[in-house]
Amino acid sequence: MVAFAFIFIYNSTWPAKHMTAVTIGDESYTVAETNYFYSTSYLNFYSNYYYYITYGMFFDTSTSLAEQEYDEGMTWRDYFIEDAEESMRQVQILYNAAQEAGYTVPEDELESYHATLESIETGWADNGYSSLAQYLNLNYGKGVTMELIEEQLYRTFVASSYASYLADSYEYTADDLAAWYAENAADYDEITYAYYSIYDDETAEPVDAQAIADAVAGMTDEEFSAYLEENYDGATAITATNAGSNLNDTYAEWLLDNARQAGDVTVAADEEGGVTYVVMFVSRNTNDYKLANFRHILIMAEDADEDGVYSEEELAAAEARAQEIYDEWLAGDATEDSFAALADEYTEDSGSAGSGGLYEDVYQGQMVTAIDEWLFDGARQTGDTIIVTNDGSYTGAHVVYYVGESDMTYAESLADSALRSEAYEAWMTEQEEQTPITEKHIGMCGKNH
């Protein structure tokens, strides 16, 4: 009878719901609660990297994670446990701070919380499970119930909302922003340059990199490329634009020198990589332009072929439909408000649906090329409109309304974001130091242990 009782208790959910697996600060978490966070970490990772996992990267889903190495001395199970514990700690810290501050989550965020709960409660049948209980057990682990998910998901939503509120509460002056950007300009300034790569090859006729550099000095990047095509069997120079932090180390320092002028050329050798570069400086963007605000109505092209290519007729049909909507706007009040109303009615862009097609604080290169070039044309005025057709991402026609410049420059925006992030991380680090994690992991049985 004692043996039977032990087996019954072991196989039941009672231990998972009552036994402590982890203590964080002065709060204890049951096995079931820890299973929930562990499985959430696993499911999020699987969702983000599904394509790679199906091709055999990261781990094998048919084998226990406890038997697969993540890093030296660490299994994938260890990795997800550690990630879960850090998530639990941050949620706890932020949730408690929100409670102490009397913080209230905005109603629209609570709507998202309820929608997430509903998707869990009703999604089991669509995914082939016989019951909600089976779905929860197989996906989240023993002892996890809807009541537990409701509580922990709510805490997570409050924590996430309060984190954004906290970051937004920090304030910086224009001088603060200017000082930060000046100190970090080399990482964030956008450098446009052209380069030609000459690879070590003992079987090929040697190419004199310095002779090329001397010949093209003072040219434009287009002329640089044309010179190569004419004199080096159709070779071309590649023109690129990158933030300073993303430049090739072989020639980054040269490009970032404040003495650089358009048309300057150098030869830089990467001996370890076996390649020599002829590099031309084109320009440096210090990001001191104002960000842009605009609204748009997207009409997607339909019926791409099996290669994802749209015909001219399909693009023309999208543009014709966009023109109809534009004419409807012109026939009405032709105001920003009436444009926003039409955007909510017609746009097929999920990113701006429900907000009147609005995008704010847009930086150069963020949007598709046709919109980007129009937005940052120096002649742009509030109320300007255009219809542009894009073939690529968001293939179709866009009716665009220019709202105006933002208050901030892109440089100020980068500085503001970085300073807020630094302040938040410093606050969180201090809180984490006061909130230690004590592990027990008794009876954990989350997904794919």
DOMI-47186 format. One line per 2 residues: their letters; for each residue x, y, z of C-alpha. Coordinates in steps of 0.001 Angstrom, whole numbers, plus 524288, in hexadecimal, padded with zeros to 5 digits. Layout:
% residues N
A) X Y Z  ...
//
This chain:
% residues 449
MV) 80000 80000 80000  80B48 80930 80311
AF) 8116B 80628 7F5D7  8045D 80849 7EEFD
AF) 80296 8155D 7F5D8  8103B 819A5 7F1DF
IF) 80DE2 81612 7E39E  800AA 81CFB 7E3C6
IY) 80673 82965 7E974  8121E 828F4 7E02B
NS) 8095E 827BB 7D431  7FF94 831E2 7D8C9
TW) 8009E 8408B 7D706  8009A 842FC 7E5B3
PA) 80F81 843BF 7E74A  810E4 84CB0 7DB88
KH) 806A5 855EB 7E0E9  80BFC 8564D 7EEC4
MT) 81A84 8534F 7EF02  82449 85E6D 7ED73
AV) 82D67 85DF2 7E1B5  8338D 86B73 7E23E
TI) 83454 8766F 7EC22  836DB 88413 7E6EE
GD) 83976 88E4E 7F133  82EDF 88C13 7FB51
ES) 8252B 8859B 7F1FC  8240C 87708 7EF77
YT) 81F79 870B6 7E2D4  8196E 8635B 7E1C0
VA) 81DAC 858F9 7D81C  8119D 85C1A 7CFEB
ET) 8149C 86AA5 7CF8F  822AE 867D7 7CBD2
NY) 81E1B 85E3B 7C176  815BF 86904 7BB98
FY) 8211C 87281 7BA48  82A4A 867CF 7B59C
ST) 820D6 86368 7AB1C  81DBB 87154 7A71D
SY) 82C44 87392 7A513  82D4D 86725 79D1A
LN) 82130 869ED 794E5  8257F 877DD 79203
FY) 832EC 87321 78DB1  82CE8 86869 78560
SN) 8238B 8720D 77F01  82E61 87BCB 77BF8
YY) 837DF 871BA 7767D  82E73 86787 7713A
YY) 83434 867C9 76378  8420D 86551 76861
IT) 83DE3 85AD9 7721E  836F5 85321 7676F
YG) 843EA 852CD 76021  84B10 84D0F 76BBE
MF) 850AE 8594B 771FA  850E9 85C24 780A5
FD) 84AC7 84F91 785D7  84356 84337 78244
TS) 8350A 843FC 78682  83401 8350F 78703
TS) 83E6A 83402 791A1  83E53 838DC 79F93
LA) 84442 84668 7A0EA  84B5B 8416D 7ACFC
EQ) 8537D 838C9 7A407  85744 84358 79A29
EY) 8629B 84CB2 79C49  86017 85B42 79B07
DE) 86DBA 85F43 79F0C  878F5 85930 7A66D
GM) 8737D 853FA 7B32E  865B8 858BB 7AFFD
TW) 85A59 85183 7A9B6  84EFE 8577E 7A25D
RD) 84689 85424 7AE26  84FD8 85C23 7B691
YF) 84EE7 8674D 7ACDE  8400B 867D7 7AD46
IE) 83FD2 86684 7BC15  8493E 871F5 7BD43
DA) 84163 87A0A 7B392  834C4 876DA 7BAC1
EE) 83A87 87AC5 7C7D7  83F43 887BF 7C282
SM) 831CC 88A3B 7BCC8  82B6D 886D6 7C9BF
RQ) 83488 89004 7D104  83247 89B66 7C7D6
VQ) 8238C 89972 7C7EA  823A3 898E5 7D6BB
IL) 82BF0 8A532 7D7FF  823D9 8AD06 7CE60
YN) 816AA 8A816 7D326  819DB 8AB5D 7E13D
AA) 81F28 8B8B4 7DD5C  812B2 8BB56 7D5B3
QE) 80A61 8B790 7E16C  81228 8C068 7EA61
AG) 810E8 8CBA8 7E0BC  80246 8C9AC 7DF37
YT) 8043E 8C7D9 7D0A1  7F85C 8C48E 7C834
VP) 7F9E2 8BD45 7BB62  7F3A5 8C479 7AFCC
ED) 7E6E2 8BE67 7AB5A  7EBA6 8BB20 79DA7
EL) 7F6B0 8B2F6 7A35F  7ED02 8ABA6 7ABF5
ES) 7E524 8A8AA 79FB3  7F140 8A1F7 79A5C
YH) 7F297 89A66 7A70C  7E497 89569 7A637
AT) 7E64A 891FE 797D5  7F263 889F8 79B24
LE) 7EB14 882AD 7A5C3  7DFE3 87FD1 79C86
SI) 7E917 87A8F 7922E  7EE99 870F1 79C26
ET) 7E14B 86CF2 7A147  7DB67 86A76 793D7
GW) 7E738 866B3 78B95  7E8DB 858C8 7905C
AD) 7DE4F 85312 7876E  7E3D3 859A2 77B3E
NG) 7F110 85396 77E31  7EC4B 8459C 77F60
YS) 7EBB9 8440F 78E34  7E0CB 83C80 794C1
SL) 7DF0A 8464D 79FC3  7E42C 852DC 7A57F
AQ) 7EA44 84B1E 7B0A5  7F1E7 842B9 7A700
YL) 7F674 84EC3 79FA0  7FB3F 85565 7ABFB
NL) 801F2 84937 7B123  8091F 84634 7A479
NY) 80CFF 85427 7A16D  80F6A 85A0A 7AED6
GK) 8120B 84EAA 7B7EE  80BF2 847F5 7C383
GV) 80388 85026 7CC7D  80195 85BA1 7C33C
TM) 7F359 85FF8 7C30E  7EC15 86B2F 7BCAC
EL) 7EB2D 871AD 7CA07  7F9F6 87141 7CB45
IE) 7FBDF 87665 7BD60  7F203 8812D 7BFBF
EQ) 7F95E 885A9 7CBE3  80726 884BF 7C665
LY) 80396 88A50 7B926  7FD0E 895E1 7BFDF
RT) 80947 89847 7C7F4  8114E 8979F 7BB7C
FV) 8089F 8A17E 7B481  80930 8AAC1 7C00C
AS) 817F4 8A93C 7C0AC  819AE 8ABD3 7B225
SY) 810C9 8B7A8 7B27B  81784 8BD49 7BE6E
AS) 824E8 8BB3A 7B84A  820C6 8C3C3 7ACBE
YL) 81ADA 8CDC0 7B5F9  82749 8CE23 7BE08
AD) 83008 8CFE9 7B220  8271A 8DABC 7AD19
SY) 827BA 8E1BF 7BA33  83618 8E534 7B8CD
EY) 8386C 8F2FC 7B3CE  8441D 8F8AB 7ACAE
TA) 8474E 90666 7A824  84BC6 90A01 79A85
DD) 85967 90BD1 7A02C  85907 8FE17 7A5EA
LA) 8556C 8F872 798BA  85F95 90053 7915F
AW) 86A55 8FC71 79AD3  86700 8EDFD 79A06
YA) 86685 8EE0F 78B36  8733F 8F57E 789FA
EN) 879CF 8EB3E 79278  8743C 8E005 78A7D
AA) 873DE 8E5F7 77CDB  87E0E 8DC90 77792
DY) 874CB 8D13C 77A3E  86856 8D77A 77514
DE) 86C01 8E08D 769D5  86863 8DA91 75CAD
IT) 87427 8D924 753B3  8722F 8D79A 7450F
YA) 87DF7 8D1DC 73E15  881D1 8C9E3 73235
YY) 88B66 8BE9D 73225  891A3 8B4C4 72917
SI) 89689 8A7C4 72E83  8A2DF 8A159 72944
YD) 8A491 8935D 72E17  8B17E 88C57 72F47
DE) 8B24E 882A6 7241F  8BF77 87D11 71FFD
TA) 8B9D0 87825 71311  8B4B0 88569 70EC1
EP) 8BC2F 89116 709B0  8BF0E 89A46 71530
VD) 8B6DB 8A6B7 715F0  8BDA3 8B337 71A32
AQ) 8B475 8B8A1 7248E  8BC66 8C505 72662
AI) 8BC19 8C7E7 717D1  8AD3E 8C713 71817
AD) 8ACA9 8CFE1 72415  8B541 8DA0E 71DA8
AV) 8AD23 8D9BB 71136  89FBD 8DB5C 7179F
AG) 8A34E 8E530 72238  89A12 8F0C2 72185
MT) 88FD7 8E98A 7199A  881D7 8E6A7 71D9F
DE) 87E0D 8D8C1 72136  87715 8D749 71413
EF) 88376 8DB83 70CF8  88B73 8D231 7156F
SA) 882EC 8C6DE 71129  8831E 8CB31 702E1
YL) 8920A 8CBC6 7032C  892C3 8BDD0 70824
EE) 88936 8B8E9 6FDE6  89114 8BF28 6F305
NY) 89EA0 8BB48 6F7A1  89CCB 8AEC8 6FF77
DG) 89441 8A5B2 6F768  8870D 8AA91 6FC15
AT) 88A54 8AB34 70A92  881D0 8B464 7129A
AI) 882E7 8BBBB 71F59  8789A 8B95E 729B9
TA) 8728B 8C558 7300B  86D7E 8C347 73DE2
TN) 8684F 8CB23 7494C  86A95 8C666 7572C
AG) 86A99 8CBBE 764EC  8785C 8CD71 76A16
SN) 876E2 8C1E9 7734D  873F2 8B8F1 767C5
LN) 87F7E 8BC80 75F2C  889E6 8B2AB 75B81
DT) 894E0 8B3BD 76581  89EE9 8B389 75AA3
YA) 89B6A 8C142 75634  891E2 8C670 7608C
EW) 89B94 8CF76 76738  89F69 8D5AF 75A42
LL) 89140 8D81C 7565C  88DD5 8DDCE 763AE
DN) 89906 8E783 763B9  892D2 8F50F 76443
AR) 89C9A 8F99F 759FF  89630 8F118 74F7E
QA) 89158 8F806 74350  88903 8F317 73811
GD) 891AE 8EC06 72E4F  89C5F 8E861 73801
VT) 8A1C1 8DAD8 7350D  8AA38 8D146 73C8C
VA) 8AF52 8C36B 73B81  8AC88 8BAA8 7473D
AD) 8B164 8ACB2 74878  8AB59 8A1E7 7508E
EE) 8B6D3 8988A 750B8  8AFF2 88E64 758FA
GG) 8A440 88E3C 74FBF  8ACBF 88E95 743A9
VT) 8A62D 89A74 73DA6  8AA49 8A859 73A4E
YV) 8A059 8B34B 73927  8A08A 8BFAA 73127
VM) 89776 8C865 73916  89180 8D57E 73549
FV) 88AEF 8DEB8 73EF7  87E2C 8E43C 73989
SR) 8772E 8EB2C 744AF  87417 8EB52 7533B
NT) 86641 8ED16 75852  86670 8F27F 76631
ND) 857E8 8EF76 767F0  85496 8FD90 76B04
YK) 84869 8FD79 7625E  83AAA 8FE15 767F0
LA) 832E1 8F17D 76895  8266A 8F0BE 76086
NF) 81810 8EE04 7637F  80EC0 8E936 75902
RH) 80245 8E1AA 75681  80005 8D80F 74B9D
IL) 7F616 8CEE2 745B5  7FBBF 8C255 74036
IM) 7F4F4 8BAB7 7357F  7FC22 8ADE6 733A5
AE) 7FE24 8A7F4 72637  7F754 89AD6 724BD
DA) 7FA31 88D91 71EDB  808F1 88C86 71E11
DE) 80E30 8810F 71647  814CB 87550 71C82
DG) 82184 87D01 71D84  81AE1 88840 724AD
VY) 81B8F 89138 718C7  81061 89A82 715AD
SE) 80CD0 89E0D 707BD  80BF7 8ABE5 70293
EE) 7FD3D 8AA1C 7019A  7FC13 8A6B1 70FF8
LA) 80456 8B255 713FE  7FC2B 8BB0E 70B32
AA) 7EFB1 8B5D1 7115E  7F4BC 8B925 71EF7
EA) 7F86B 8C6C2 71A68  7EB00 8C8AD 71441
RA) 7E46A 8C4EE 720FF  7ED62 8CE35 7286A
QE) 7E9A5 8D904 71EEC  7DB34 8D680 72198
IY) 7DD7F 8D810 73037  7E5A6 8E43B 72DF5
DE) 7DAD4 8EA13 72581  7D10E 8E6F0 7303C
WL) 7D982 8EE85 739D4  7DAB9 8FA0F 73080
AG) 7CBFD 8FA47 72E95  7C9EC 8FB5F 73D3C
DA) 7CFF3 90453 74763  7DDB7 900D4 742AB
TE) 7E324 9028F 75070  7EC5A 8FA66 75894
DS) 7E0E0 8F592 760BB  7D93E 8F13B 754C9
FA) 7E579 8EA7D 74F84  7E6F6 8E354 75C83
AL) 7D8CC 8DEDA 75BD6  7DAE4 8D953 74E2D
AD) 7E75C 8D2AA 752AC  7E003 8CBC4 75D9B
EY) 7D5E7 8C781 753AE  7DE6B 8C32E 74864
TE) 7ECB0 8C0F8 74BF3  7F265 8B359 74AF1
DS) 7FE3C 8B6B3 75342  7FCC1 8AFBC 7604D
GS) 80779 8B82D 76642  7FF6A 8C49A 7657E
AG) 7F17A 8BF86 764BA  7E8FD 8C563 76F61
SG) 7F1BF 8D14B 77108  7ED93 8D87D 764CE
GL) 7F925 8D32B 75D3E  80265 8DB02 765E5
YE) 81105 8D905 766F0  818AC 8E230 76FC6
DV) 82712 8E51B 771D0  82B3B 8DE71 7653E
YQ) 839B6 8DEC0 761E5  8402B 8DE2F 754A4
GQ) 84066 8D081 74EF1  835BC 8CB51 757FE
MV) 82AF8 8CAF1 74DC7  82A92 8C565 74005
TA) 83321 8CD25 736B9  82837 8D43A 72F76
ID) 82244 8D98D 73C05  82F76 8DC2B 7424E
EW) 83455 8E493 73704  827A7 8EC48 736BC
LF) 8271A 8EE7D 74578  834DD 8F3DD 7465C
DG) 83457 8FC6A 73A56  8383F 909E8 73F26
AR) 82C68 90FF4 73875  822A9 90816 74083
QT) 8179C 90FEF 746D0  80CF9 90C21 7507B
GD) 80104 90770 7490B  80890 902A9 73D1F
TI) 80322 8F619 73747  807A1 8EC37 72D44
IV) 804A8 8DEA8 72818  81099 8D5EC 726D8
TN) 811B5 8C7E8 7222E  81B37 8BEAC 7288D
DG) 81FB9 8B18C 72350  82696 8AA31 72E37
SY) 8227E 8A9D8 73C60  81494 8AF03 73DD4
TG) 812A9 8ADA2 72F31  80797 8B647 72AA5
AH) 8037F 8C47B 72A84  80493 8CE19 735BF
VV) 7FC8B 8DA6F 73737  8054A 8E2F5 73FBE
YY) 8022D 8EF1C 747CC  80D78 8F6E0 74D8D
VG) 80A44 8FB17 75B6F  816E8 9026C 75DFF
ES) 823EE 9020B 764F0  8257C 8FC7D 77294
DM) 82AD5 904D1 77D8E  8372F 8FC9C 77E73
TY) 8425F 8FA5A 7752B  84666 8EC57 772C4
AE) 852DE 8EEA6 77A95  84AD9 8F392 7861F
SL) 841C9 8E7EB 784E9  84D30 8DE62 7852A
AD) 852FD 8E537 79102  845F3 8E5B8 79802
SA) 84373 8D740 795CA  85129 8D372 79A30
LR) 850C5 8DBC6 7A67D  84385 8D659 7AA5D
SE) 84857 8C88E 7A816  85494 8CB00 7B028
AY) 84CAA 8D0D7 7BB58  842E7 8C5B2 7BB3F
EA) 84D7C 8BB4D 7BACC  854A4 8C1C7 7C61D
WM) 84801 8C1C6 7CE15  84537 8B38A 7CAB4
TE) 8531B 8AF48 7CDF7  851F3 8B59E 7DB5D
QE) 844E7 8AEC7 7DDB2  84A38 8A199 7D952
EQ) 855A7 8A2B1 7E2A3  84BB6 8A3DD 7EDA3
TP) 8439D 89872 7E876  84BB1 88BE0 7E879
IT) 8471F 87F2D 7E253  84764 872A9 7EA6D
EK) 8454F 86656 7E264  83F3E 85985 7E645
HI) 838AF 85464 7D9D4  831A7 8497F 7E10A
GM) 82947 841A3 7D7B4  82A18 84B12 7CC50
CG) 823B7 84544 7C056  8220D 8501A 7B687
KN) 82194 84E00 7A7E8  82BFE 84511 7A217
H) 833E1 8430B 7AE66
//
